[in-house]
Every structure is written in structure tokens, then in C-alpha cells.
């Protein structure tokens, strides 16, 4: 598939204050794209914007807020004249047994990851239709395989994958390409936050190779950039995730069998697991909602 030069393209990245979003913004900027940063941490977004190589700006907005995101889409177009690329990257996570989970945190994972992605698409698709642009929805290994203690995150990422696939069929004839990005465990604040919980870290380490590793951020984001340049329908941040597509029909049964064994092993320690949103991004989301 031929590459599209990013020089002079206008790219919007949600969840751009840290992690995948922050590094993606830097790499897109290094390739000549103008970048609009969206997130909940204006001070962090300002710092990211100031470090970029190309023209950029930032918007403080909650991706679950329809009115705020519609305003952002209008202002980004006014600021840069067009929008060519939108990366729906904003996300949060929580862990622990579903029956003992914090219902507010559980719901927030669904709201940010799934509803927030749909709100982002609704806001920006009209301008993407004008430019015949590209929407990349960031999903996860969690969309390909279920995992115990991650019910909200798996549900949200399975949801955004299905949403993006549906959207591709709806808007393709209008010139908009839609892609889904898959990442395994990648070295971000979110993953480090999850790993700070001993039970969650040990449970993950017992997963089969190669899903039990944490992968460096840089190469993962390089693969995402390459997918954006190709307007790819599927973008795999780690090489082996492509092969998981052919196995996904078998995975729920395997996870059910293996997961029961591991849950029995960890049951005496399940009360130790944190119930809230994990990592610095989760803390920022909590702080923003508290006002």
C-alpha cells in the first residue's frame, strides 16, 4: 500500500498529554504534520505543543463531552484550515474482580474508551469527509482476547473495534478511511500504573509468551505512524498481534480454562487489588471530574 506524505497534513490526537498520544504527536510533527493536541491536562498539553517541530496547538476537552468535542472540531478547522487525520487515542483503565469493582470507575472506562471514541468520531467525521481523511481508532490486544480482572477495559476495546469496523463500511464511499490500531502491553503510564499492583503484575507475567512482556513505546509508535502513512485498515504496534487475528475464535475458551486456574491461585490476594483508574492518566481523569 502506498504511503501518504504527512508534510502539511493536519493531525488531531486525543489523549495527547502523555504515553502513546504524546509520542505519536512528536513523531507526526517530525514528519511535517501540523498537530492538534486534545486532552484533560492543559499544562501538560502546552508543554508537549511547545516541544513539537511543526505548527501545533492544544485543546483542553473531555472526549465524552459532545458539545466540547464539537467545539474543538470547529476550532481546529478554523485554526489549521482542515483536518486530515484523527487518532482516537484517549483511554483509561481499571482492574480487579468485576463483582468487587468500583462501579463508577468501571463505567468511566466504558465512557472514555468507547463513548469518548464515538463522540470524537461524531465531532470530526464531517471535516474528515471534506478532506477525504483518515480516522485511526486505537484499540488493544484486549479487543482480540478477553482477560480476567480486566472486564471494563476488554469490553471497551472490543466495543471500539466493532464500532470502527462498522464505521469503515459507512464512510468509505465518502472517501474517509478508518483504521483500528492494536497494542499489546506497552511501556506507558497506564501500564506502569497497572503493574504497580502486585497481583495484576504477577497475573500478567503468567500469561503465555509473547503477551506477558511489556514492549518499548518508541517502536510501537513507529508502527502506528507507518500505519497512518498507509491509511491502513489494521495497524499492529507489535509484530505478533497480526497473527492473533487468526486465533481469536479459540481464545475465549483457552482464557476461560487457564483464567479459572489463575484466579483460584490468586483468590486469597484479590482483596489487595486497587479498584480505581490506574496510572497518571487515570489520576488526571479523576481530578478533572472532581473539578
C-alpha positions in Angstrom: 0.0 0.0 0.0 1.4 3.4 -1.0 2.3 5.9 1.7 0.8 9.4 2.1 3.2 12.1 2.9 2.4 13.7 6.3 4.0 17.0 5.3 1.4 19.7 5.7 -1.3 17.3 6.9 -3.3 18.3 9.9 -3.5 15.6 12.6 -5.7 15.5 15.7 -4.5 13.3 18.6 -6.7 12.7 21.7 -5.2 11.7 25.0 -2.1 13.6 23.8 -0.6 14.7 27.2 1.4 11.5 27.8 2.2 8.0 26.6 1.2 6.9 23.1 -0.6 10.1 22.3 2.3 12.3 23.3 5.0 10.4 21.4 2.7 10.0 18.4 2.2 13.7 18.3 6.0 14.2 18.3 6.6 11.7 15.6 3.8 13.1 13.4 5.2 16.6 13.9 8.7 15.4 13.0 7.3 14.2 9.6 5.9 17.7 8.9 2.3 17.3 10.1 0.6 20.1 12.0 -0.8 18.7 15.2 -3.8 19.5 17.3 -3.5 18.0 20.8 -6.6 17.2 22.8 -6.8 16.1 26.4 -7.6 16.8 30.1 -4.2 18.2 31.2 -3.8 21.7 29.7 -0.4 22.3 31.4 1.0 19.0 30.0 -0.5 19.6 26.6 1.0 23.1 26.5 4.5 21.6 27.2 4.0 18.9 24.5 2.9 21.6 22.0 5.9 23.8 22.7 8.3 20.9 22.0 6.9 19.9 18.6 8.8 20.6 15.5 5.9 21.9 13.4 2.9 24.2 13.9 0.7 22.9 16.7 -1.9 23.9 19.2 -3.8 22.3 22.1 -7.4 22.0 23.4 -8.5 21.1 26.9 -11.6 18.9 26.5 -13.2 15.7 27.8 -13.7 13.3 24.9 -17.0 12.2 26.4 -18.5 15.7 26.1 -20.4 16.1 22.8 -20.6 19.9 23.0 -16.9 20.3 23.9 -15.7 18.0 21.2 -17.9 19.6 18.5 -16.4 22.9 19.5 -12.9 21.5 19.3 -13.5 20.1 15.8 -14.7 23.5 14.7 -11.8 25.4 16.3 -9.2 23.0 14.9 -10.6 23.5 11.4 -10.6 27.3 11.9 -7.0 27.2 13.3 -5.5 25.0 10.6 -8.0 25.2 7.7 -8.7 21.5 7.5 -8.3 18.1 9.3 -6.7 15.2 7.5 -6.1 12.7 10.3 -7.8 12.0 13.6 -6.3 9.5 16.1 -8.9 8.5 18.8 -6.3 7.5 21.4 -7.7 8.8 24.7 -8.3 6.0 27.2 -8.3 4.9 30.8 -8.1 1.5 32.6 -9.1 -0.2 35.8 -8.5 -3.7 37.1 -9.7 -6.2 39.6 -12.6 -8.7 40.1 -15.8 -7.4 38.4 -18.1 -8.3 41.4 -15.9 -6.2 43.7 -15.1 -3.4 41.2 -15.9 0.3 41.8 -19.0 0.8 39.6 -18.0 4.5 39.0 -14.5 3.6 37.8 -15.9 0.6 35.7 -18.4 2.9 34.0 -15.8 5.6 33.4 -13.6 3.1 31.5 -16.5 2.4 29.1 -17.4 6.1 28.9 -13.9 7.3 28.0 -12.7 4.4 25.8 -15.9 3.6 23.9 -18.3 6.5 24.2 -15.4 9.0 24.0 -14.2 7.4 20.8 -17.7 7.7 19.3 -18.0 11.3 20.4 -14.6 12.0 18.8 -15.7 10.4 15.6 -19.1 12.2 15.5 -17.3 15.5 16.0 -14.6 15.1 13.4 -16.1 12.9 10.7 -17.7 15.9 8.9 -14.3 17.6 8.4 -12.7 14.3 7.5 -15.2 13.9 4.8 -14.2 17.3 3.4 -10.6 16.3 3.3 -11.1 12.6 2.4 -9.1 11.9 5.5 -8.3 9.1 7.9 -9.6 8.1 11.3 -7.5 5.7 13.4 -9.2 4.2 16.4 -6.8 2.9 19.0 -7.9 -0.5 20.3 -5.8 -3.1 22.1 -4.8 -6.7 22.5 -7.8 -6.6 24.8 -10.1 -6.4 21.8 -8.7 -9.7 20.5 -8.8 -11.7 23.7 -10.7 -11.5 26.9 -8.7 -11.4 30.2 -9.8 -11.9 33.8 -9.7 -8.8 36.1 -10.0 -6.5 33.0 -13.7 -6.7 32.2 -14.3 -3.0 31.6 -11.1 -2.5 29.5 -11.8 -5.6 27.4 -15.4 -4.6 26.9 -14.5 -1.1 25.9 -11.7 -2.1 23.5 -13.9 -4.8 21.9 -16.5 -2.2 21.5 -14.3 0.4 19.8 -13.0 -2.3 17.4 -16.6 -3.2 16.4 -17.6 0.5 16.2 -14.6 1.3 13.9 -15.3 -1.7 11.6 -18.9 -0.6 11.3 -17.9 3.0 10.6 -15.5 1.9 7.9 -18.4 0.5 5.9 -20.5 3.6 6.4 -18.0 6.3 5.4 -15.6 4.6 3.0 -17.6 5.6 -0.1 -17.3 9.2 1.1 -13.5 9.0 0.9 -12.8 8.5 4.6 -10.6 5.6 5.6 -11.0 4.1 9.0 -8.3 2.0 10.8 -8.0 0.1 14.0 -4.8 0.2 16.0 -3.8 -2.7 18.2 -1.3 -2.5 21.0 -0.1 -5.1 23.5 1.3 -4.1 26.9 3.4 -1.1 26.1 5.6 1.0 28.4 3.2 3.8 29.3 1.9 5.4 32.5 -1.2 3.3 32.2 0.7 0.0 32.1 3.2 1.1 34.8 0.2 2.1 36.9 -1.4 -1.4 36.5 1.9 -3.0 37.2 2.2 -1.1 40.5 -0.5 -3.5 41.7 1.4 -6.7 42.7 -1.5 -9.1 41.9 -2.2 -7.6 38.4 1.5 -7.6 37.6 2.0 -11.2 38.7 -1.1 -12.3 36.9 0.1 -10.7 33.6 3.5 -12.2 34.0 1.9 -15.7 34.0 0.3 -15.0 30.5 1.8 -17.0 27.7 4.7 -15.5 25.7 4.7 -13.0 23.9 1.7 -11.5 25.7 3.4 -11.4 29.0 6.0 -8.8 28.0 6.0 -5.0 28.2 7.1 -3.6 24.9 9.0 -0.3 24.4 7.0 2.7 23.4 9.1 4.0 20.6 8.9 1.1 18.1 5.2 0.7 18.8 4.5 4.3 17.9 6.7 4.0 14.8 4.5 1.2 13.6 1.4 3.4 14.3 2.9 6.2 12.3 3.6 3.8 9.4 0.0 2.7 9.5 -1.2 6.3 9.4 1.1 7.0 6.4 -0.5 4.0 4.6 -4.1 4.8 5.8 -4.1 1.1 7.0 -7.3 -0.7 8.0 -5.4 -2.5 10.7 -2.3 -1.3 12.5 -0.3 -3.6 14.7 2.0 -1.9 17.2 3.7 -5.2 17.9 4.5 -7.7 15.1 2.9 -10.7 16.6 -0.6 -9.1 17.1 -1.4 -9.7 13.4 -1.2 -13.4 14.0 -3.7 -13.2 16.9 -6.5 -12.3 14.4 -6.5 -15.9 13.1 -6.5 -17.3 16.7 -9.1 -15.1 18.2 -12.0 -17.5 17.8 -10.2 -20.0 20.1 -9.0 -17.5 22.7 -12.2 -17.2 24.9 -12.2 -20.9 25.6 -8.5 -21.0 26.3 -8.7 -18.0 28.6 -11.7 -19.4 30.4 -9.8 -22.6 31.2 -6.4 -21.0 32.1 -8.0 -18.0 33.8 -10.0 -20.1 36.2 -6.9 -21.8 37.4 -5.1 -18.5 37.8 -8.0 -16.8 39.6 -8.1 -19.7 42.0 -4.4 -19.3 42.7 -4.7 -15.6 43.3 -8.0 -15.6 45.2 -6.5 -15.1 48.7 -4.9 -11.9 47.5 -7.7 -10.4 45.4 -8.6 -8.0 48.2 -5.3 -6.3 47.6 -6.2 -5.2 44.0 -6.8 -1.4 43.5 -10.4 -0.6 42.5 -9.9 2.8 40.8 -8.5 4.1 37.5 -4.8 3.3 37.1 -1.8 5.4 36.3 -1.2 9.1 35.8 -3.9 9.4 33.1 -6.4 7.8 35.5 -5.5 10.3 38.2 -5.9 13.2 35.7 -9.3 11.9 34.7 -10.3 11.6 38.4 -9.1 15.2 39.1 -10.9 16.6 36.0 -14.2 15.1 37.1 -13.8 16.3 40.6 -13.3 19.8 39.1 
